[in-house]
């Protein structure tokens, strides 16, 4: 897949633009929202540490050992 870094950069710019244009104070009118976001990030990091596949690899869940 050639040009995947360009696509990734374009997606990140679009995401950051959408995040910047959001009124986060009105959207997250909950004092616990920050703690939930930090907890989710920590959980993702821990789960990534325990997985055996390299980041970005596609693994078929239906693969059978023959």
N, C-alpha and C positions, 0 to 999 in steps of 0.2 A: 504494500500500500504506500505508494509514493505521495509525498506531500502531507503526511499525517500530522507533522508538526505545525504546518500552516493551518490546517483545520483545527487543531487543538488550540493554537493561539487565537484564532477567530472565535472559537466557542468561549474561551476564557474572557476575551474582551467583551463579548456580548453578555456574559454572566455578570461580570463586574459592573457593566453599564446598568443592567437591571437592578443589581444590588444597590448601586449608588443612587438610583432614582426612587427608591422605596423609602417611605416615611416610617422608619423603624420604630419610633416612639409610639406612634398610633397603632402600628401593626402588632408590636409585641407589648401589649399593655399588661404584661404579667411580670412581676419581679423575679420569678423563677426561670424565665426563658433563657437567660444567660447561663445559668447553672446546668440546664438541660442540654444546651448546645455544647458546653465544655465536657459534660459527661458523655455525650454521644461521640465527640471527637476522641476522647480517651478510650472508649470502647472500640472504636474503629482501629485505633493504633494497636491496642492489645490483640485484637483479632488478627490483624495483619502480621503481628509477630509470631503467631502460632500457625499460620498457614504454610503449606509446603510448596505451593506453586509460585513462580516469580510473578511480580506485578505485571498485569497486562496480558498474561497468557490465557488462551481459551482452552478450557478443559471440558470435554464432553461428559456429562453426567450419565449418559446412556452407554458409555464405552464398556465393553465386556472384555474380560481377560481370557484370551484364547490360548 
